Amino acid sequence: MRRTLGPGNELELHLGDSRWNVVCDPSQLESALINLAINARDAMPTGGVLTIAMTDRASVADPSDPGAQESDYVEIEVTDTNVGMSPDVLSRAFEPFFTTKPADRGTGLGLSQTYGFVRQAGGFVDIESSPGEGASVHIYLPRGAASEQALGTDPCGAQSFNRS
């Protein structure tokens, strides 16, 4: 992750607050975090700080889905000190092929792939940002069931991810 950020950018990890496991594909989670780090790096041309934090969230529902049931989630928050996004850009951030980068600097698939992975895992994702204020991406992955945590996999073959 530090190599992805490059020189001039710092990485801060706050992983001690989460005690729950999640069941997901670890390579897709890694890809999502790397995509977020690349976006942060590109949006911090003069350097900055990328912070990744994990926290358990009890009884949370997806705010974009009015009919969603409350459930327990592990929140992975990825925050950067970038230039921030306007409301226009923010409203399109998860659209495939939407990018604010020059043609040779990105495909516009990183955030849409992250969104797809999180939804496939049964979670939801939200972005908070405003111009000059940086961005925070909140990934909510469902808490794994006790039997799945004990086995380390679910019936579909996904592995249990734990902070340790």
C-alpha positions in Angstrom: 0.0 0.0 0.0 2.8 2.4 0.8 4.4 1.8 -2.6 1.1 2.4 -4.3 0.9 5.8 -2.6 4.3 6.8 -3.7 6.7 9.4 -2.2 5.2 12.4 -0.5 2.1 10.6 0.7 1.7 9.1 4.2 -0.3 6.0 5.2 -2.0 5.8 8.6 -3.7 2.6 9.8 -6.2 2.5 12.6 -7.3 -1.2 12.7 -7.6 -1.8 16.4 -11.3 -0.9 16.9 -12.8 -3.8 14.9 -13.4 -7.2 16.6 -15.7 -8.8 14.1 -14.9 -10.8 11.0 -16.4 -10.4 7.5 -16.9 -13.0 4.8 -15.7 -11.8 1.5 -13.2 -12.6 -1.3 -9.9 -11.3 0.1 -8.4 -10.5 -3.3 -11.4 -8.4 -4.2 -11.1 -6.5 -0.9 -7.4 -6.0 -1.5 -8.2 -4.7 -5.1 -10.8 -2.3 -3.7 -8.4 -0.9 -1.1 -5.6 -0.5 -3.8 -8.1 1.2 -6.1 -9.0 3.7 -3.4 -5.3 4.3 -2.7 -4.6 4.9 -6.3 -7.5 7.4 -6.5 -6.2 9.1 -3.4 -2.6 9.3 -4.7 -3.8 10.8 -8.0 -5.9 13.4 -6.2 -3.1 14.4 -3.8 -0.5 15.7 -6.4 1.4 17.7 -3.7 1.3 14.9 -1.1 -1.1 14.1 1.6 -2.3 11.4 4.1 -4.4 8.3 3.4 -6.0 6.9 6.5 -7.6 3.4 6.7 -9.6 2.6 9.8 -11.9 -0.3 10.7 -14.8 -0.1 13.2 -17.6 -2.4 14.1 -21.1 -0.9 13.4 -24.1 -2.5 15.1 -27.6 -2.1 13.7 -26.8 -0.1 10.6 -28.9 0.1 7.4 -28.0 1.2 4.0 -29.2 4.8 3.8 -29.6 4.6 0.0 -32.1 1.7 0.4 -35.2 2.8 2.4 -36.4 -0.8 2.8 -33.0 -2.2 4.1 -33.0 -4.1 7.3 -30.6 -3.0 10.0 -27.7 -5.4 10.4 -24.2 -5.6 11.9 -21.3 -4.4 9.7 -17.6 -3.9 9.8 -16.9 -0.4 8.4 -13.7 0.2 6.6 -13.2 3.9 6.2 -10.6 5.2 3.7 -10.0 8.9 4.1 -7.6 11.1 2.2 -6.6 14.7 2.2 -7.1 15.3 -1.5 -8.7 18.2 -3.3 -12.2 16.9 -2.7 -15.1 16.3 -5.1 -17.8 18.7 -6.2 -21.4 17.5 -5.8 -21.6 16.9 -9.5 -18.6 14.6 -9.5 -19.7 12.9 -6.3 -23.1 12.0 -7.8 -21.4 10.1 -10.6 -18.4 8.6 -8.7 -19.6 5.0 -8.9 -20.6 5.1 -12.6 -18.5 2.8 -14.8 -16.0 4.6 -17.0 -16.6 8.0 -15.3 -13.3 9.7 -14.4 -12.0 13.1 -13.9 -8.5 12.0 -14.7 -6.8 12.6 -18.1 -7.3 9.9 -20.7 -3.9 8.3 -20.0 -4.3 8.2 -16.2 -7.2 5.9 -15.5 -10.2 4.0 -16.8 -12.9 5.1 -14.4 -13.5 1.6 -13.2 -11.9 1.6 -9.7 -14.8 3.0 -7.8 -17.4 1.1 -9.8 -15.5 -2.2 -9.2 -15.3 -1.3 -5.5 -19.1 -0.6 -5.4 -19.8 -3.9 -7.2 -17.6 -6.0 -4.9 -19.2 -4.5 -1.8 -22.7 -5.0 -3.1 -21.9 -8.6 -4.1 -20.6 -9.2 -0.5 -23.9 -8.0 0.9 -22.7 -4.6 2.0 -22.9 -1.0 0.9 -20.6 1.9 0.3 -20.9 5.6 0.7 -18.6 8.6 -0.2 -18.4 11.9 1.7 -16.5 14.7 0.0 -16.5 18.4 -0.7 -14.1 20.6 -2.6 -11.0 21.4 -0.6 -12.0 18.9 2.2 -10.7 15.5 0.9 -12.8 12.4 0.6 -13.9 9.6 2.9 -15.1 6.3 1.4 -17.1 4.2 3.9 -17.3 0.5 3.0 -19.8 -1.5 5.1 -19.3 -5.3 4.9 -21.7 -7.6 6.8 -20.5 -9.2 10.0 -19.7 -12.9 9.4 -21.8 -15.6 11.1 -20.1 -17.5 13.9 -20.0 -20.8 12.0 -18.5 -19.1 9.0 -15.9 -17.4 11.2 -15.0 -20.8 12.8 -14.6 -22.4 9.4 -12.8 -19.5 7.7 -15.0 -19.9 4.6 -18.6 -19.7 3.6 -20.4 -22.3 1.5 -19.5 -20.3 -1.7 -15.8 -20.5 -0.9 -15.2 -16.9 0.2 -12.7 -16.5 3.0 -13.2 -14.8 6.3 -11.2 -11.6 6.6 -9.9 -10.6 10.0 -7.7 -7.7 10.9 -5.0 -9.9 12.5 
